[in-house]
């Protein structure tokens, strides 16, 4: 079973081809996150892939960590076998090298996890389209984020 949590519509980038339209913040509440995870566990699936998506999910590292903690607790308590959990992060990776994401990297690195990173190829191509709010290219930030993922074991 797969459950993808869209943590927020907001994103720190302003990609020229973004399909999501104007950026606005509508953060998922912890109550909604818990209810979604409860629904996923209702039938006690043998495995659960819990995904984090957005906007940019790493804008809310606290919500990612809360979801991991809640899912782990749900998996351990209840009838039947313990479901196998895997965590999937869909990210632009630009925030991952910052201290605010250290807890997320550590949590993902200690568990079965995968990250999907948006990278548009060579630096010139990427920086032309994947820009921050000030219009600056983000290639170097993405590479730093990928290196942070690797260092964490994700």
C-alpha positions as CSV (number, residue, x, y, z in Angstrom):
1,X,0.0,0.0,0.0
2,X,1.2,3.5,-0.7
3,X,0.1,6.7,1.1
4,X,1.5,10.1,-0.1
5,X,1.1,13.0,2.2
6,X,1.0,16.4,0.4
7,X,2.4,18.5,3.3
8,X,1.9,21.9,1.7
9,X,1.3,23.5,-1.6
10,X,4.1,26.0,-0.9
11,X,7.5,25.7,-2.5
12,X,10.7,27.6,-2.1
13,X,11.4,27.5,-5.9
14,X,9.8,29.3,-8.8
15,X,10.4,27.0,-11.7
16,X,9.6,28.5,-15.0
17,X,7.5,25.4,-16.0
18,X,5.8,24.7,-12.7
19,X,2.4,23.1,-13.2
20,X,1.1,23.9,-9.7
21,X,0.4,27.6,-10.3
22,X,0.8,30.4,-7.8
23,X,2.5,29.4,-4.5
24,X,0.5,29.6,-1.3
25,X,1.0,27.9,2.0
26,X,-1.6,25.4,3.1
27,X,0.2,23.2,5.6
28,X,-1.3,19.8,6.4
29,X,-2.3,19.7,10.0
30,X,-1.0,17.0,12.3
31,X,-4.5,15.9,12.8
32,X,-5.0,15.3,9.1
33,X,-1.7,13.6,8.8
34,X,-2.6,11.2,11.7
35,X,-6.0,10.5,10.2
36,X,-4.5,9.7,6.9
37,X,-2.0,7.3,8.5
38,X,-4.8,5.7,10.5
39,X,-6.8,5.1,7.4
40,X,-3.8,3.4,5.7
41,X,-3.4,1.1,8.7
42,X,-7.1,0.3,9.0
43,X,-6.7,-2.9,7.0
44,X,-3.3,-3.7,8.5
45,X,-1.4,-3.8,5.1
46,X,1.7,-6.1,5.0
47,X,3.7,-3.1,3.8
48,X,3.2,0.7,3.7
49,X,5.2,3.2,1.5
50,X,4.7,6.5,3.2
51,X,5.5,9.4,0.8
52,X,6.2,13.0,1.5
53,X,5.3,15.4,-1.3
54,X,4.4,19.1,-1.9
55,X,5.2,21.9,-3.0
56,X,8.3,21.2,-1.1
57,X,7.9,18.9,1.9
58,X,11.2,19.8,3.5
59,X,9.7,23.2,4.3
60,X,8.1,21.3,7.2
61,X,10.7,18.9,8.7
62,X,8.7,18.8,11.9
63,X,5.7,17.3,10.1
64,X,7.9,14.7,8.3
65,X,9.3,13.6,11.6
66,X,5.9,13.5,13.3
67,X,4.5,11.4,10.5
68,X,7.5,8.9,10.7
69,X,7.1,8.7,14.5
70,X,3.3,8.2,14.3
71,X,3.6,5.6,11.5
72,X,6.2,3.6,13.5
73,X,4.0,3.7,16.6
74,X,0.9,2.5,14.5
75,X,2.9,-0.3,12.9
76,X,4.0,-1.7,16.3
77,X,0.6,-1.5,18.0
78,X,-2.4,-3.4,16.7
79,X,-3.4,-6.8,15.7
80,X,-1.5,-9.0,13.2
81,X,2.0,-8.8,11.8
82,X,3.9,-5.6,11.9
83,X,3.7,-3.9,8.5
84,X,7.0,-3.2,6.7
85,X,7.4,0.6,6.4
86,X,9.3,2.5,3.7
87,X,9.6,6.2,3.5
88,X,9.7,8.1,0.2
89,X,10.7,11.8,0.0
90,X,9.9,13.8,-3.2
91,X,12.1,16.9,-3.0
92,X,13.9,19.6,-4.9
93,X,16.7,18.9,-2.3
94,X,17.6,22.6,-2.0
95,X,17.0,22.7,1.8
96,X,18.5,19.3,2.7
97,X,22.0,20.6,3.5
98,X,20.6,23.1,6.0
99,X,20.7,22.3,9.7
100,X,16.9,22.4,9.9
101,X,16.7,19.2,7.9
102,X,19.3,17.3,9.9
103,X,16.7,15.4,11.8
104,X,14.8,14.4,8.7
105,X,18.0,13.1,7.1
106,X,18.9,11.2,10.3
107,X,15.4,9.6,10.5
108,X,15.4,8.6,6.9
109,X,18.9,7.3,7.0
110,X,18.1,5.0,9.9
111,X,15.1,3.5,8.1
112,X,14.2,2.0,4.7
113,X,13.9,5.1,2.6
114,X,14.2,6.5,-0.9
115,X,14.4,10.0,-2.1
116,X,13.4,11.3,-5.5
117,X,15.2,14.5,-6.4
118,X,14.2,17.1,-9.1
119,X,17.3,17.8,-11.1
120,X,17.0,19.1,-14.7
121,X,20.4,17.9,-16.0
122,X,23.5,19.9,-16.4
123,X,24.0,23.1,-14.4
124,X,23.2,25.5,-17.2
125,X,19.9,23.7,-18.1
126,X,18.9,23.3,-14.5
127,X,19.7,26.9,-13.5
128,X,17.7,28.3,-16.5
129,X,14.4,26.9,-15.2
130,X,14.7,25.8,-11.6
131,X,15.2,29.1,-9.8
132,X,14.5,30.4,-6.3
133,X,12.2,33.2,-5.5
134,X,14.9,35.7,-6.4
135,X,15.4,34.2,-9.8
136,X,18.8,32.5,-9.0
137,X,19.6,29.0,-10.2
138,X,19.6,26.2,-7.7
139,X,21.9,23.5,-9.2
140,X,24.6,23.9,-6.5
141,X,22.0,23.7,-3.7
142,X,20.5,20.5,-5.3
143,X,23.9,18.9,-5.5
144,X,24.6,19.7,-1.9
145,X,21.2,18.2,-1.0
146,X,22.0,15.0,-2.9
147,X,25.3,14.8,-1.1
148,X,23.5,15.2,2.3
149,X,21.1,12.4,1.3
150,X,24.1,10.1,0.4
151,X,25.9,11.0,3.6
152,X,22.8,10.1,5.6
153,X,22.5,6.8,3.9
154,X,19.3,7.5,2.0
